[in-house]
Amino acid sequence: MLGLPPKKPRNKDEGEKPFWISYADLMTALMVLFLVVMVASLLMVTQQIAIETKGEKDRAAEIKNLCADLKLKAAQQNRNINVNCQENRINFGEAGRFGYDDYRLGPEGVAALRDIVPLVLEAAESPEGKKWFKQILIEGFTDTDGSYLYNLHLSLQRSEWVMCSLLDERRVQEMNLDARQQKLVRDLFLAGGVSFNNAKESKEASRRVELRMQFYGLKEQTGKGEGQPEFKITKPELCKLN
């Protein structure tokens, strides 16, 4: 009787090899897909950062050009006006100082205000100004004499007086502002008291008023300046200059 050749013993792993090969292929495909998604995400994030960085550089350059142009025109208009483009502030030197316990500017300070306002409005209506100009915060400062609350009230009186002087009918006529420009003044300028913060080298120099220019950020659309108390005057008849 012819015997059949003996069967070779079956390896236990042979039945499992197709499964493990398929599982390994699946894991490899998932890993490749994960890497593709990660690379795509990183590229998108990198592109977004590059766009925002370029946008911020363009914004800073346009604001710098706007301020530099304003500074040049202000210097030609009135020697007392100083535009600081590093801090985006406008001051009037000694002309912008107040007397002790007084909240009214002298004639030179009033003249400096009269000269700077049309230039600020012109800057706000320029192409760069329409994009970035947010508001002008009128900041009144005091010396360190007296209590904090007293000086806070006095500094607010000073900024309010400046704001009211911009809305006074006589000042409007002197600045030759039309109805549209008068509305722009009411929209742009805000009064804010800051007491004796940022004191100067002397008490006389500390009793002053400054205009702080504020600009929109890249993602900012509307809103008021933050960090300072504000007071907006829209009705000139509420003002008392005397």
MISE-443423 format. One record per residue (C-alpha): x, z, y. Coordinates in steps of 0.5 Angstrom, whole numbers, padded with zeros to 4 digits, always signed. Layout:
XZY...
END
This chain:
+0000+0000+0000+0003-0002+0007+0003+0003+0011+0002+0003+0019+0008+0004+0024+0007+0011+0026+0005+0012+0033+0009+0014+0038+0007+0021+0041+0003+0020+0048+0007+0023+0054+0002+0027+0058+0004+0025+0065+0002+0018+0063-0006+0019+0064-0004+0022+0071+0001+0017+0074-0004+0013+0077-0008+0019+0080-0002+0021+0083+0001+0014+0085-0006+0013+0089-0006+0020+0092+0001+0019+0095-0001+0012+0098-0007+0015+0101-0002+0021+0104+0003+0016+0106-0003+0012+0110-0006+0018+0113+0001+0020+0116+0002+0013+0118-0005+0013+0122-0003+0020+0125+0003+0017+0128+0000+0011+0131-0005+0016+0134+0000+0020+0136+0004+0015+0139-0002+0012+0143-0004+0018+0146+0003+0020+0148+0003+0013+0151-0004+0014+0155-0001+0021+0157+0005+0018+0160+0002+0012+0163-0003+0017+0167+0003+0022+0169+0006+0016+0172+0000+0013+0175-0001+0020+0178+0006+0021+0180+0006+0014+0184-0001+0016+0187+0002+0023+0190+0008+0019+0192+0004+0014+0196+0000+0020+0199+0006+0024+0201+0009+0017+0204+0002+0015+0208+0001+0022+0211+0009+0023+0213+0008+0016+0217+0001+0018+0220+0004+0025+0222+0011+0021+0225+0007+0016+0229+0003+0022+0232+0009+0026+0233+0012+0020+0237+0006+0019+0241+0005+0026+0243+0012+0027+0245+0011+0021+0250+0004+0024+0252+0006+0031+0254+0013+0035+0253+0009+0041+0251+0006+0038+0245+0010+0039+0239+0008+0036+0232+0012+0039+0226+0011+0034+0220+0014+0039+0215+0009+0044+0216+0003+0039+0219+0002+0044+0225+0002+0042+0232+0004+0047+0237+0004+0047+0245+0010+0052+0246+0010+0056+0252+0004+0052+0254+0000+0055+0248+0001+0062+0249-0004+0067+0251-0004+0073+0256-0004+0080+0254-0011+0082+0251-0013+0075+0253-0017+0069+0250-0016+0064+0255-0011+0059+0255-0008+0057+0262-0008+0050+0265-0002+0047+0262-0005+0049+0255-0011+0046+0257-0008+0040+0259-0004+0040+0252-0011+0040+0249-0014+0035+0253-0008+0030+0251-0007+0032+0244-0015+0031+0242-0015+0023+0243-0009+0022+0239-0011+0026+0233-0018+0022+0233-0014+0016+0233-0010+0018+0227-0016+0020+0224-0019+0014+0225-0013+0010+0222-0013+0007+0215-0008+0013+0213-0013+0018+0216-0019+0015+0213-0016+0016+0207-0013+0023+0207-0015+0027+0214-0019+0033+0212-0019+0037+0218-0016+0041+0224-0016+0048+0223-0015+0052+0230-0011+0058+0229-0011+0064+0234-0005+0069+0233-0004+0076+0236+0002+0081+0237+0002+0087+0233-0001+0091+0238-0007+0095+0236-0011+0095+0230-0011+0090+0225-0019+0089+0226-0018+0089+0233-0013+0083+0233-0017+0079+0228-0023+0079+0233-0018+0077+0238-0015+0072+0235-0022+0069+0233-0024+0069+0240-0018+0065+0242-0019+0060+0237-0026+0060+0238-0025+0059+0246-0020+0053+0244-0026+0050+0240-0031+0051+0245-0026+0048+0251-0026+0042+0246-0034+0041+0246-0034+0043+0254-0037+0037+0258-0032+0037+0263-0027+0037+0258-0030+0031+0254-0031+0027+0261-0023+0028+0262-0021+0026+0255-0026+0020+0256-0029+0021+0249-0035+0017+0247-0041+0020+0243-0038+0018+0236-0031+0021+0238-0035+0027+0240-0038+0028+0233-0031+0027+0230-0029+0033+0234-0034+0037+0231-0033+0034+0224-0026+0035+0224-0024+0041+0228-0025+0048+0226-0024+0055+0229-0020+0061+0225-0018+0067+0226-0011+0070+0223-0009+0076+0227-0002+0077+0227+0000+0074+0221+0007+0069+0222+0009+0073+0228+0014+0070+0232+0021+0073+0235+0017+0076+0241+0010+0079+0242+0009+0074+0248+0011+0068+0243+0006+0071+0238+0000+0071+0242-0001+0063+0241-0005+0058+0238-0003+0053+0233-0007+0047+0230-0006+0046+0223-0007+0039+0220-0010+0039+0213-0011+0033+0208-0014+0031+0202-0011+0031+0195-0011+0026+0190-0017+0028+0187-0021+0032+0192-0027+0028+0196-0030+0034+0200-0029+0041+0202-0027+0045+0207-0020+0048+0208-0019+0054+0203-0015+0061+0205-0017+0062+0212-0024+0065+0215-0027+0059+0219-0032+0058+0224-0035+0052+0226-0038+0050+0233-0043+0045+0233-0047+0046+0239-0043+0047+0246-0049+0051+0249-0047+0057+0245-0040+0057+0248-0038+0061+0253-0031+0059+0257-0031+0064+0262
END
